Amino acid sequence: GAVVSQHPSRVICKSGTSVKIECRSLDFQATTMFWYRQFPKQSLMLMATSNEGSKATYEQGVEKDKFLINHASLTLSTLTVTSAHPEDSSFYICSASLQGTEAFFGQGTRLTVV
Amino acid sequence: GENVEQHPSTLSVQEGDSAVIKCTYSDSASNYFPWYKQELGKGPQLIIDIRSNVGEKKDQRIAVTLNKTAKHFSLHITETQPEDSAVYFCAATPTGNQFYFGTGTSLTVIP
């Protein structure tokens, strides 16, 4: 299947700082990328849908000013957690859609805010 | 919007036995149904999928069945092995632009 690379896989940051997570589709062009948050032993919670060249669509309850998403090219989307706090600690996962149907996931980023 | 329910939430089977996970969906417009396997600390990996114009699909020990009339689809794993232990998620999408996930099934294969 198609490969989606997410970086970093693990990051620890201090409270109040910002963290950027990258999501790249390595062997295909992804017109749509999705960002999810996953709490322990729970399903994936969609945060936002990102379309190349346009503003991301955020799910209800997700602060767009806190979780900045940029989809500057067909192979790269970034999620920046601004002014991170301990409650933002979580597992963040991106996925990229292939031709609007199949979706492939990155390996996830474990964010810990101390 | 679409609502996907998944059962059971946990499943334990003996090595070599079969495992079945079931999902139901609500939106008759959904036409693509993937299954993902997620190992601890990793992102979900697509293991098999089925589209609405097909009733069954098989890939070695893994198979998926779809009943569009009843709006349910199932994952079947035969001859289970310890490495099959993971969390499995089903999903449904009517557009391909938004995926609706089930709540996950934690499968444990006992050696």
Interface residues (C-beta under 8 A of the other chain):
Chain A: G1 V4 Q6 T32 F34 K41 Q42 S43 L44 L46 T49 F91 I93 S95 S97 Q99 G100 T101 E102 A103 F104 F105 G106 Q107 G108 R110
Chain B: Y32 P34 Y36 G41 K42 G43 P44 Q45 L46 D49 F89 A91 T93 T95 G96 N97 Q98 F99 F101 G102 T103 G104 S106
